[in-house]
């Protein structure tokens, strides 16, 4: 998406380069704007192209973690390995440092493309063997009410830690547990800081011997039909390797988690900074914070020309 003076629409989704822009153009965000030079534009486009060309995607079968799981990249998607995914999550998208096993992007999208919709992050928790004995006894509506209350109670701590406040609107897709394959999925509809567009957080958990795999999907609510169409093949694409599966659990040697299916859904693993502490990830938050900066950049580029036309 090259930047030029003729098409301002190509600037709309450049938020992931805000850090680069701020370091290159220190006057952005101030009340006084100066016109960008051709050299500025050329440097911008060069930076954009360099980032885009640095990504190396994988297809087919991929071993992830320390051979703890096997990923068969689903059709219509591509995989970015751990190292590159950390660069995207932390350096480009501004998330706090964390461990990740990689990212799945739609085949026709990338971390800095204009038509970006959603991404699937893969993680692993070694919190212990999660018993599914409570799976048939959970009242999901009651659980939702508890989660909504917890989200409100945790907001002051979230804001203090530098995260936006969150309202859990409700289930975007109610929890479903596949007892045979030990796979769980559900989706939440979230609102961040009373923004006009709600966010979808789709969660997939695959239970294993010493923990579970986490697949988290975040995007606007309007991507839900797209995800619902692909959810089965996404879930089927990743499995624990031999010796790490749920059936490999040995009570004599393996740790048991302090929570079951209900606790997994409720998000007890996010208790470090309060409920939902790390769910506010990826491009949405960066985009919201960048609106003012991009508006300033547009004014900087086109404001003077408009004034001249009106004179």
Backbone as numpy.savetxt, mean C-alpha at the origin, in Angstrom:
# Nx Ny Nz CAx CAy CAz Cx Cy Cz
5.74 10.06 -18.40 4.91 11.24 -18.40 5.78 12.48 -18.40
6.36 12.81 -19.53 7.23 13.95 -19.63 6.51 15.24 -19.30
7.22 16.20 -18.77 6.66 17.48 -18.39 6.95 18.50 -19.47
5.92 19.23 -19.91 6.13 20.30 -20.87 5.14 21.42 -20.63
5.31 22.52 -21.33 4.47 23.70 -21.12 3.13 23.59 -21.82
2.91 22.59 -22.62 1.68 22.51 -23.42 0.62 21.63 -22.77
1.01 20.76 -21.85 0.04 19.81 -21.32 0.18 19.67 -19.81
-0.60 20.44 -19.07 -0.51 20.39 -17.61 -1.06 19.11 -17.04
-1.90 18.37 -17.77 -2.46 17.12 -17.27 -1.39 16.08 -16.96
-0.26 16.19 -17.62 0.81 15.22 -17.40 1.51 15.42 -16.06
1.11 16.47 -15.35 1.71 16.73 -14.05 0.88 16.17 -12.91
-0.32 15.69 -13.19 -1.28 15.40 -12.13 -0.84 14.34 -11.14
-0.07 13.37 -11.59 0.29 12.28 -10.68 1.80 12.14 -10.53
2.43 13.24 -10.31 3.88 13.23 -10.11 4.24 13.32 -8.63
3.27 13.02 -7.78 3.46 13.19 -6.34 4.57 12.34 -5.77
4.87 11.19 -6.39 5.91 10.36 -5.82 7.30 10.94 -6.01
7.38 12.01 -6.80 8.67 12.67 -6.97 8.74 13.98 -6.18
7.84 14.12 -5.22 7.82 15.37 -4.46 9.15 15.62 -3.77
9.72 14.57 -3.20 11.00 14.75 -2.50 12.08 15.26 -3.46
12.06 14.70 -4.67 13.03 15.16 -5.67 12.77 16.60 -6.06
11.49 16.92 -6.27 11.14 18.26 -6.69 11.48 19.29 -5.61
11.21 18.94 -4.35 11.47 19.88 -3.28 12.96 20.18 -3.14
13.78 19.15 -3.41 15.22 19.37 -3.31 15.75 20.13 -4.52
15.06 19.97 -5.66 15.49 20.62 -6.89 14.96 22.04 -6.99
13.69 22.23 -6.54 13.05 23.53 -6.63 12.65 24.00 -5.24
13.55 24.58 -4.46 13.26 24.95 -3.08 12.19 26.02 -2.94
11.82 26.73 -4.00 10.82 27.78 -3.89 9.40 27.25 -3.99
9.24 25.95 -4.38 7.90 25.39 -4.47 7.28 25.40 -3.09
6.04 25.82 -3.00 5.36 25.87 -1.71 5.38 27.26 -1.11
6.21 28.16 -1.66 6.23 29.54 -1.21 5.23 30.36 -2.01
4.99 31.57 -1.56 3.98 32.40 -2.21 4.48 32.96 -3.54
5.78 33.08 -3.69 6.33 33.63 -4.92 6.86 32.49 -5.77
6.42 32.42 -7.01 6.83 31.34 -7.91 7.60 31.91 -9.09
8.60 31.21 -9.49 9.39 31.62 -10.64 9.18 30.61 -11.76
9.27 31.06 -12.96 9.04 30.18 -14.10 10.17 29.15 -14.23
9.79 27.91 -14.46 10.79 26.87 -14.67 11.47 27.06 -16.00
12.75 26.79 -16.04 13.50 26.90 -17.28 13.46 25.57 -18.03
13.89 25.59 -19.28 13.95 24.35 -20.05 14.91 23.36 -19.40
15.97 23.88 -18.79 16.92 23.01 -18.10 16.26 22.31 -16.92
15.38 23.03 -16.20 14.64 22.44 -15.09 13.78 21.28 -15.59
13.07 21.53 -16.68 12.16 20.52 -17.23 12.95 19.31 -17.72
14.07 19.57 -18.37 14.90 18.47 -18.86 15.43 17.62 -17.70
15.85 18.27 -16.62 16.34 17.55 -15.45 15.24 16.72 -14.81
14.04 17.29 -14.76 12.90 16.58 -14.21 12.60 15.31 -15.02
12.50 15.46 -16.33 12.20 14.32 -17.18 13.28 13.25 -17.10
14.53 13.68 -17.01 15.64 12.73 -16.90 15.52 11.93 -15.60
15.20 12.62 -14.50 15.02 11.94 -13.22 13.89 10.93 -13.29
12.78 11.33 -13.88 11.62 10.45 -14.02 11.96 9.21 -14.82
12.62 9.40 -15.96 13.00 8.27 -16.81 13.98 7.34 -16.10
14.91 7.91 -15.35 15.90 7.10 -14.64 15.24 6.21 -13.61
14.28 6.75 -12.88 13.57 5.97 -11.88 12.78 4.85 -12.55
12.04 5.19 -13.59 11.22 4.20 -14.28 12.07 3.06 -14.85
13.22 3.40 -15.45 14.07 2.39 -16.07 14.87 1.56 -15.07
14.87 1.98 -13.81 15.63 1.24 -12.80 14.91 0.00 -12.30
13.61 -0.10 -12.55 12.85 -1.24 -12.04 13.06 -2.48 -12.89
13.24 -3.61 -12.22 13.40 -4.89 -12.90 12.35 -5.86 -12.36
11.32 -6.12 -13.14 10.20 -6.94 -12.70 10.43 -8.42 -13.01
9.76 -9.27 -12.26 9.87 -10.71 -12.45 8.50 -11.31 -12.74
8.51 -12.39 -13.49 7.29 -13.13 -13.84 7.54 -14.61 -13.56
6.49 -15.40 -13.62 6.66 -16.84 -13.39 6.80 -17.16 -11.92
7.56 -18.21 -11.61 7.71 -18.66 -10.22 8.87 -17.96 -9.54
8.62 -17.46 -8.34 9.63 -16.75 -7.56 9.64 -17.28 -6.14
10.81 -17.56 -5.59 10.94 -17.93 -4.18 11.12 -16.65 -3.39
10.34 -16.48 -2.34 10.41 -15.25 -1.56 10.75 -15.54 -0.12
11.26 -14.50 0.57 11.77 -14.71 1.91 13.00 -15.60 1.81
13.33 -16.24 2.86 14.43 -17.21 2.84 13.86 -18.57 2.46
13.29 -18.60 1.25 12.64 -19.79 0.68 11.47 -20.25 1.56
10.85 -19.30 2.25 9.73 -19.66 3.10 8.45 -19.84 2.32
8.37 -19.18 1.14 7.16 -19.25 0.34 7.50 -19.23 -1.14
6.54 -19.69 -1.93 6.69 -19.75 -3.38 5.58 -18.91 -4.01
5.97 -17.97 -4.86 5.01 -17.12 -5.54 5.00 -17.45 -7.02
3.83 -17.77 -7.54 3.64 -17.91 -8.98 2.93 -16.64 -9.42
3.69 -15.71 -9.97 3.14 -14.39 -10.30 1.88 -14.55 -11.14
0.73 -14.09 -10.63 -0.53 -14.29 -11.37 -0.56 -13.54 -12.68
-1.30 -14.06 -13.62 -1.43 -13.41 -14.93 -1.99 -12.00 -14.73
-1.44 -11.06 -15.49 -1.88 -9.68 -15.37 -1.12 -8.88 -14.33
-0.12 -9.53 -13.69 0.66 -8.87 -12.65 2.15 -9.08 -12.88
2.96 -8.30 -12.15 4.41 -8.44 -12.20 4.95 -8.19 -10.79
6.08 -8.80 -10.49 6.63 -8.79 -9.13 7.90 -7.96 -9.06
8.00 -7.16 -8.00 9.19 -6.37 -7.72 9.81 -6.93 -6.45
11.11 -7.27 -6.49 11.73 -7.96 -5.36 11.87 -7.08 -4.12
12.38 -7.69 -3.05 12.45 -7.03 -1.75 13.23 -5.72 -1.78
14.42 -5.75 -2.35 15.27 -4.55 -2.36 14.60 -3.40 -3.09
14.08 -3.66 -4.29 13.44 -2.60 -5.06 12.14 -2.14 -4.40
11.44 -3.07 -3.76 10.19 -2.72 -3.09 10.43 -1.79 -1.91
11.51 -2.02 -1.18 11.86 -1.12 -0.07 12.14 0.28 -0.60
12.81 0.36 -1.73 13.10 1.65 -2.33 11.80 2.39 -2.68
10.86 1.64 -3.25 9.57 2.24 -3.61 8.81 2.69 -2.37
8.68 1.78 -1.41 7.87 2.06 -0.22 8.45 3.18 0.63
9.76 3.16 0.83 10.39 4.09 1.76 10.86 5.37 1.07
11.64 5.21 0.00 12.25 6.38 -0.64 11.28 7.14 -1.55
10.47 6.42 -2.32 9.57 7.08 -3.26 8.24 7.47 -2.62
7.69 6.54 -1.81 6.34 6.76 -1.29 6.32 7.27 0.14
7.49 7.38 0.77 7.55 8.03 2.07 7.05 7.24 3.25
7.00 5.91 3.17 6.58 5.10 4.30 7.71 4.92 5.30
7.39 4.63 6.56 8.44 4.34 7.54 9.14 3.03 7.19
10.40 2.87 7.58 11.14 1.63 7.28 10.41 0.40 7.81
10.37 -0.64 7.01 9.72 -1.88 7.41 10.23 -3.01 6.54
9.96 -4.22 6.98 10.34 -5.39 6.20 9.26 -5.73 5.20
9.65 -6.08 4.00 8.70 -6.48 2.98 9.31 -7.60 2.15
8.47 -8.44 1.59 8.93 -9.52 0.72 8.77 -9.16 -0.75
8.18 -8.02 -1.01 8.03 -7.60 -2.39 6.68 -6.99 -2.67
6.52 -6.49 -3.89 5.29 -5.85 -4.33 4.81 -6.47 -5.63
3.50 -6.61 -5.76 2.88 -7.04 -7.01 2.16 -5.85 -7.63
2.54 -5.51 -8.86 1.89 -4.44 -9.59 1.08 -5.04 -10.74
0.04 -4.33 -11.15 -0.65 -4.72 -12.37 0.34 -4.59 -13.53
0.21 -5.45 -14.51 1.22 -5.55 -15.56 1.41 -4.25 -16.33
0.37 -3.45 -16.46 0.48 -2.21 -17.25 0.69 -0.98 -16.37
1.09 -1.19 -15.10 1.31 -0.08 -14.19 2.70 -0.16 -13.56
3.12 0.96 -12.97 4.40 1.00 -12.27 4.26 1.96 -11.09
5.26 2.03 -10.21 5.16 2.92 -9.05 5.00 4.39 -9.40
5.36 4.81 -10.61 5.28 6.23 -10.94 4.46 6.49 -12.21
3.57 5.57 -12.55 2.77 5.76 -13.76 1.55 6.62 -13.45
0.99 7.24 -14.48 -0.16 8.12 -14.31 -1.43 7.35 -13.98
-1.57 6.13 -14.49 -2.81 5.38 -14.32 -2.75 4.42 -13.13
-1.88 4.71 -12.16 -1.71 3.81 -11.02 -3.02 3.64 -10.25
-3.37 2.38 -9.92 -4.62 2.10 -9.21 -4.39 1.47 -7.84
-3.64 0.36 -7.80 -3.36 -0.28 -6.53 -2.13 -1.16 -6.64
-1.60 -1.54 -5.49 -0.45 -2.42 -5.42 -0.70 -3.44 -4.32
-0.05 -4.59 -4.42 -0.18 -5.64 -3.41 1.17 -5.81 -2.73
1.21 -5.52 -1.45 2.46 -5.72 -0.70 2.44 -7.09 -0.03
3.56 -7.79 -0.09 3.69 -9.11 0.52 4.63 -9.01 1.72
4.17 -9.49 2.86 4.99 -9.51 4.07 4.87 -10.87 4.74
5.67 -11.08 5.76 5.58 -12.30 6.56 5.70 -11.95 8.03
4.84 -12.53 8.85 4.90 -12.37 10.30 5.23 -13.73 10.92
6.26 -13.76 11.74 6.63 -14.99 12.44 6.12 -14.95 13.88
4.90 -14.48 14.04 4.27 -14.30 15.35 3.83 -15.62 15.99
4.02 -16.69 15.27 3.65 -18.00 15.80 2.48 -18.61 15.05
2.22 -19.85 15.35 1.13 -20.62 14.76 -0.21 -20.04 15.21
-1.05 -19.64 14.25 -2.35 -19.04 14.57 -3.42 -20.14 14.54
-3.98 -20.44 15.69 -5.04 -21.44 15.77 -6.31 -20.90 15.11
-6.99 -21.76 14.34 -8.23 -21.33 13.69 -9.47 -21.90 14.38
-9.32 -22.30 15.63 -10.43 -22.91 16.36 -11.60 -21.94 16.57
-11.32 -20.65 16.56 -12.39 -19.67 16.79 -13.08 -19.22 15.51
-12.69 -19.76 14.37 -13.14 -19.24 13.08 -14.66 -19.33 12.88
-15.31 -20.32 13.47 -16.74 -20.50 13.27 -17.57 -19.80 14.33
-16.93 -19.21 15.32 -17.65 -18.60 16.44 -17.61 -17.09 16.44
-17.01 -16.48 15.42 -16.82 -15.03 15.41 -18.07 -14.32 14.89
-18.54 -13.33 15.63 -19.61 -12.44 15.19 -18.93 -11.25 14.52
-18.93 -11.21 13.19 -18.16 -10.21 12.48 -18.72 -8.80 12.61
-20.00 -8.67 12.81 -20.57 -7.34 13.02 -20.15 -6.80 14.38
-20.15 -7.66 15.38 -19.68 -7.25 16.71 -18.20 -6.91 16.67
-17.43 -7.72 15.92 -16.00 -7.46 15.78 -15.77 -6.12 15.09
-16.58 -5.81 14.08 -16.45 -4.54 13.36 -16.67 -3.37 14.32
-17.66 -3.46 15.16 -17.94 -2.39 16.12 -16.76 -2.19 17.06
-16.15 -3.27 17.51 -14.98 -3.17 18.38 -13.81 -2.51 17.65
-13.63 -2.88 16.38 -12.54 -2.31 15.59 -12.77 -0.81 15.34
-14.01 -0.42 15.09 -14.32 0.99 14.88 -14.03 1.81 16.14
-14.40 1.25 17.27 -14.13 1.91 18.54 -12.63 2.03 18.79
-11.90 0.95 18.52 -10.45 0.96 18.71 -9.76 1.97 17.81
-10.27 2.11 16.59 -9.69 3.07 15.65 -9.84 4.49 16.18
-11.00 4.81 16.71 -11.25 6.16 17.25 -10.35 6.41 18.46
-10.25 5.41 19.33 -9.44 5.57 20.54 -7.96 5.74 20.22
-7.51 5.15 19.11 -6.09 5.21 18.75 -5.72 6.45 17.97
-6.71 7.22 17.51 -6.42 8.38 16.65 -5.51 9.42 17.30
-5.70 9.78 18.56 -4.77 10.76 19.16 -3.32 10.30 19.10
-3.09 9.01 19.34 -1.73 8.49 19.29 -1.22 8.47 17.86
-2.10 8.17 16.91 -1.72 8.17 15.49 -1.29 9.57 15.06
-2.10 10.56 15.40 -1.80 11.94 15.02 -0.49 12.39 15.66
-0.29 12.04 16.92 0.94 12.39 17.62 2.15 11.77 16.94
1.98 10.57 16.38 3.07 9.87 15.72 3.28 10.32 14.28
2.42 11.26 13.82 2.60 11.80 12.48 1.73 11.16 11.43
0.76 10.32 11.85 -0.15 9.68 10.91 -1.49 10.42 10.92
-2.27 10.29 9.86 -3.59 10.94 9.84 -4.57 10.16 10.72
-5.62 10.84 11.15 -6.67 10.14 11.87 -7.45 9.26 10.91
-8.07 8.21 11.44 -8.75 7.23 10.60 -10.14 6.93 11.13
-11.07 6.83 10.21 -12.40 6.32 10.54 -12.60 5.01 9.78
-12.92 3.95 10.50 -13.25 2.69 9.86 -14.73 2.73 9.50
-15.03 2.93 8.23 -16.40 3.10 7.76 -17.18 1.80 7.88
-16.56 0.69 7.50 -17.22 -0.62 7.57 -16.50 -1.65 6.73
-17.13 -2.82 6.60 -16.58 -3.86 5.75 -16.80 -3.49 4.29
-15.78 -3.52 3.49 -15.93 -3.43 2.04 -16.19 -4.83 1.49
-15.67 -5.82 2.20 -15.95 -7.24 1.93 -15.83 -7.94 3.28
-16.86 -8.63 3.73 -16.81 -9.26 5.05 -15.77 -10.37 5.09
-15.24 -10.67 6.28 -14.22 -11.72 6.41 -14.72 -13.07 5.91
-13.82 -13.77 5.22 -14.12 -15.13 4.77 -12.90 -15.99 5.03
-13.11 -17.12 5.72 -12.00 -18.03 6.03 -12.18 -19.34 5.30
-11.18 -19.70 4.52 -11.14 -20.98 3.80 -10.38 -21.96 4.68
-11.13 -22.75 5.47 -10.51 -23.65 6.45 -9.66 -24.72 5.80
-10.03 -25.14 4.60 -9.29 -26.19 3.93 -7.90 -25.72 3.52
-7.81 -24.54 2.94 -6.54 -24.02 2.44 -5.86 -23.07 3.41
-6.52 -22.83 4.57 -5.95 -21.97 5.62 -5.66 -20.56 5.09
-6.65 -20.02 4.39 -6.52 -18.68 3.83 -7.71 -17.83 4.26
-7.40 -16.60 4.61 -8.39 -15.68 5.15 -8.32 -14.37 4.38
-9.48 -13.80 4.05 -9.45 -12.48 3.42 -10.66 -11.66 3.83
-10.46 -10.35 3.86 -11.51 -9.39 4.18 -11.05 -8.03 3.69
-11.99 -7.09 3.64 -11.64 -5.74 3.17 -12.33 -4.70 4.03
-11.62 -3.60 4.28 -12.15 -2.50 5.08 -12.25 -1.24 4.22
-13.30 -0.47 4.49 -13.42 0.86 3.89 -13.00 1.88 4.92
-12.01 2.71 4.58 -11.42 3.65 5.51 -11.55 5.08 5.02
-11.61 6.00 5.97 -11.56 7.42 5.64 -10.43 8.06 6.43
-9.54 8.75 5.73 -8.40 9.40 6.36 -8.64 10.91 6.45
-8.63 11.42 7.67 -8.74 12.87 7.90 -9.91 13.51 7.16
-11.04 12.83 7.10 -12.25 13.36 6.47 -12.05 13.72 5.00
-11.19 12.98 4.31 -10.99 13.21 2.89 -12.23 12.79 2.10
-12.49 13.40 0.94 -13.72 13.11 0.19 -13.76 11.72 -0.44
-12.60 11.12 -0.66 -12.54 9.80 -1.29 -12.09 8.76 -0.26
-12.90 7.73 -0.06 -12.54 6.70 0.91 -11.52 5.73 0.32
-10.79 5.09 1.20 -9.72 4.19 0.82 -10.11 2.74 1.09
-9.73 1.87 0.17 -9.96 0.44 0.33 -8.69 -0.21 0.87
-8.83 -1.00 1.92 -7.72 -1.80 2.45 -8.16 -3.26 2.42
-7.64 -4.00 1.43 -8.01 -5.41 1.25 -6.91 -6.27 1.85
-7.28 -7.17 2.75 -6.32 -7.99 3.49 -6.45 -9.47 3.16
-5.33 -10.10 2.91 -5.27 -11.55 2.70 -4.25 -12.12 3.68
-4.61 -13.18 4.38 -3.69 -13.84 5.30 -3.65 -15.33 4.97
-2.43 -15.85 4.88 -2.23 -17.27 4.60 -1.49 -17.87 5.79
-2.13 -18.79 6.48 -1.58 -19.32 7.72 -0.51 -20.38 7.46
0.54 -20.34 8.27 1.64 -21.29 8.13 2.06 -21.87 9.47
3.16 -22.56 9.45 3.64 -23.28 10.63 4.06 -22.35 11.76
4.79 -21.31 11.45 5.34 -20.42 12.48 4.83 -18.99 12.37
3.86 -18.78 11.54 3.33 -17.44 11.33 2.41 -17.41 10.13
2.37 -16.28 9.46 1.47 -16.17 8.31 2.00 -15.15 7.31
1.59 -15.33 6.08 1.89 -14.38 5.01 0.80 -13.32 4.98
1.20 -12.08 4.76 0.28 -10.96 4.66 0.32 -10.40 3.25
-0.82 -10.30 2.62 -0.95 -9.60 1.34 -1.91 -8.45 1.57
-1.41 -7.23 1.47 -2.22 -6.04 1.72 -2.37 -5.24 0.44
-3.61 -4.89 0.13 -3.92 -4.15 -1.09 -4.57 -2.83 -0.70
-4.05 -1.71 -1.21 -4.61 -0.41 -0.88 -4.84 0.40 -2.16
-6.02 0.99 -2.24 -6.36 1.85 -3.37 -7.64 2.58 -3.06
-8.20 3.30 -4.03 -9.51 3.93 -3.87 -10.58 2.85 -3.83
-11.74 3.20 -3.28 -12.83 2.23 -3.20 -13.27 1.74 -4.58
-13.06 2.55 -5.62 -13.54 2.15 -6.94 -12.75 1.00 -7.56
-11.64 0.58 -6.92 -10.89 -0.56 -7.46 -11.41 -1.89 -6.90
-12.39 -1.84 -6.00 -12.90 -3.07 -5.39 -13.39 -4.10 -6.40
-14.18 -3.73 -7.42 -14.60 -4.73 -8.41 -13.43 -5.41 -9.11
-12.39 -4.63 -9.40 -11.19 -5.17 -10.05 -10.52 -6.21 -9.16
-10.40 -5.91 -7.86 -9.77 -6.83 -6.92 -10.66 -8.06 -6.71
-11.95 -7.85 -6.59 -12.88 -8.98 -6.41 -12.76 -9.96 -7.58
-12.55 -9.43 -8.78 -12.42 -10.29 -9.95 -11.17 -11.14 -9.88
-10.09 -10.59 -9.27 -8.80 -11.28 -9.26 -8.47 -11.96 -7.93
-9.34 -11.81 -6.92 -8.96 -12.25 -5.58 -8.61 -13.72 -5.51
-9.33 -14.57 -6.25 -9.05 -16.01 -6.18 -7.67 -16.35 -6.74
-7.32 -15.76 -7.86 -6.01 -16.08 -8.43 -4.88 -15.43 -7.64
-5.15 -14.29 -7.00 -4.14 -13.68 -6.14 -3.85 -14.58 -4.95
-4.91 -15.07 -4.30 -4.73 -15.96 -3.16 -4.02 -17.26 -3.55
-4.39 -17.79 -4.71 -3.83 -19.06 -5.15 -2.38 -18.94 -5.61
-1.91 -17.71 -5.82 -0.58 -17.52 -6.40 0.56 -17.74 -5.41
0.27 -17.76 -4.12 1.34 -17.84 -3.13 1.04 -18.94 -2.11
2.07 -19.73 -1.82 1.95 -20.84 -0.88 3.23 -20.95 -0.06
3.09 -21.47 1.15 4.28 -21.79 1.93 5.00 -22.98 1.32
6.31 -23.01 1.44 7.09 -24.14 0.94 7.02 -25.31 1.93
7.47 -26.47 1.48 7.45 -27.69 2.29 8.21 -27.45 3.60
7.59 -27.86 4.69 8.19 -27.67 6.01 7.72 -26.41 6.70
7.05 -25.51 5.94 6.57 -24.26 6.52 5.06 -24.12 6.48
4.35 -25.16 6.04 2.91 -25.08 5.90 2.20 -25.25 7.24
0.93 -24.97 7.24 0.11 -25.07 8.45 0.13 -26.49 9.01
0.08 -27.45 8.11 0.06 -28.86 8.54 1.41 -29.34 9.07
2.46 -28.55 8.86 3.80 -28.91 9.37 3.99 -28.50 10.83
3.00 -27.87 11.41 3.10 -27.40 12.79 3.38 -28.56 13.75
4.35 -28.34 14.63 4.71 -29.33 15.65 4.61 -28.66 17.02
3.60 -29.01 17.81 3.41 -28.35 19.12 4.57 -28.55 20.08
5.42 -29.52 19.82 6.57 -29.76 20.70 7.66 -28.72 20.51
7.71 -28.13 19.31 8.81 -27.22 18.99 8.37 -25.82 18.58
7.16 -25.69 18.07 6.72 -24.43 17.48 5.90 -23.58 18.44
6.13 -22.27 18.36 5.41 -21.31 19.19 3.99 -21.14 18.68
3.06 -20.94 19.61 1.66 -20.69 19.27 1.38 -19.20 19.47
0.70 -18.58 18.52 0.37 -17.16 18.61 -0.60 -16.90 19.76
-0.56 -15.69 20.28 -1.44 -15.31 21.39 -2.85 -15.00 20.92
-3.09 -14.95 19.62 -4.41 -14.63 19.10 -4.81 -15.63 18.01
-6.11 -15.68 17.74 -6.64 -16.55 16.70 -7.09 -15.75 15.50
-8.08 -16.29 14.77 -8.57 -15.63 13.55 -9.16 -14.26 13.87
-9.93 -14.18 14.95 -10.52 -12.90 15.32 -9.49 -11.83 15.59
-8.45 -12.19 16.32 -7.38 -11.24 16.62 -6.61 -10.83 15.38
-6.48 -11.76 14.45 -5.78 -11.47 13.20 -6.55 -10.42 12.40
-7.87 -10.56 12.35 -8.70 -9.60 11.63 -8.71 -8.25 12.34
-8.76 -8.29 13.66 -8.86 -7.06 14.44 -7.59 -6.22 14.39
-6.50 -6.80 13.93 -5.29 -6.02 13.75 -4.44 -5.88 14.98
-4.42 -6.90 15.83 -3.62 -6.83 17.05 -2.14 -6.65 16.76
-1.71 -7.09 15.58 -0.29 -6.99 15.24 0.13 -5.54 15.00
-0.84 -4.61 14.91 -0.52 -3.21 14.68 -0.54 -2.40 15.96
-0.46 -3.06 17.09 -0.61 -2.37 18.37 0.58 -1.49 18.74
1.69 -1.57 18.01 2.89 -0.80 18.37 2.63 0.70 18.45
1.89 1.24 17.48 1.60 2.66 17.49 0.10 2.90 17.53
-0.64 1.92 17.97 -2.08 2.04 17.99 -2.71 1.37 16.79
-3.98 1.06 16.91 -4.71 0.35 15.85 -4.63 1.09 14.52
-4.38 0.36 13.46 -4.22 0.90 12.11 -2.96 1.74 11.96
-1.99 1.57 12.82 -0.82 2.45 12.81 -0.10 2.47 11.49
-0.02 1.35 10.82 0.76 1.31 9.58 -0.08 1.04 8.34
-1.40 1.09 8.49 -2.22 0.80 7.33 -2.24 1.97 6.35
-1.94 3.19 6.83 -1.96 4.38 5.98 -0.69 4.43 5.15
-0.66 3.62 4.11 0.56 3.47 3.32 0.34 3.93 1.89
1.44 3.87 1.15 1.42 4.00 -0.29 1.07 5.40 -0.77
0.66 5.49 -2.00 0.59 6.76 -2.70 -0.54 7.66 -2.26
-1.61 7.14 -1.66 -2.74 7.98 -1.32 -2.34 9.12 -0.39
-1.62 8.80 0.67 -1.25 9.84 1.62 -0.28 10.83 1.00
0.65 10.33 0.21 1.59 11.22 -0.47 0.82 12.13 -1.42
-0.17 11.57 -2.12 -0.95 12.35 -3.07 -1.70 13.47 -2.37
-2.32 13.15 -1.23 -3.08 14.16 -0.51 -2.18 15.29 -0.04
-1.00 14.93 0.44 -0.07 15.94 0.92 0.55 16.75 -0.19
0.47 16.24 -1.42 1.16 16.89 -2.54 0.26 17.83 -3.33
-1.03 17.84 -3.03 -1.95 18.65 -3.82 -1.54 20.11 -3.86
-1.21 20.65 -2.69 -0.82 22.05 -2.63 0.46 22.32 -3.38
1.41 21.39 -3.28 2.68 21.56 -3.97 2.50 21.54 -5.48
1.68 20.62 -5.97 1.46 20.53 -7.41 0.70 21.75 -7.92
-0.24 22.23 -7.09 -0.96 23.44 -7.49 0.02 24.60 -7.64
0.98 24.67 -6.72 1.99 25.71 -6.81 2.86 25.56 -8.03
3.20 24.31 -8.36 4.03 24.06 -9.52 3.29 24.45 -10.80
1.98 24.16 -10.86 1.20 24.55 -12.03 1.16 26.08 -12.16
0.98 26.74 -11.01 0.95 28.20 -11.04 2.28 28.76 -11.49
3.34 28.11 -11.02 4.69 28.54 -11.37 4.93 28.42 -12.86
4.37 27.34 -13.45 4.58 27.10 -14.87 3.68 27.95 -15.75
2.41 28.09 -15.34 1.42 28.65 -16.26 0.81 29.98 -15.81
1.07 30.35 -14.57 0.45 31.57 -14.06 0.85 32.81 -14.82
2.15 32.93 -15.11 2.64 34.12 -15.79 2.10 34.20 -17.21
2.01 33.03 -17.87 1.50 33.01 -19.24 0.04 33.48 -19.27
-0.76 33.04 -18.27 -2.15 33.42 -18.20 -2.30 34.91 -17.96
-1.45 35.47 -17.10 -1.48 36.90 -16.82 -1.17 37.70 -18.07
-0.20 37.17 -18.86 0.17 37.87 -20.08 -0.97 37.86 -21.09
-1.72 36.73 -21.14 -2.84 36.63 -22.08 -3.98 37.57 -21.71
-4.15 37.79 -20.38 -5.23 38.65 -19.91 -4.88 40.12 -19.99
-3.57 40.41 -20.12 -3.13 41.81 -20.12 -3.58 42.53 -21.41
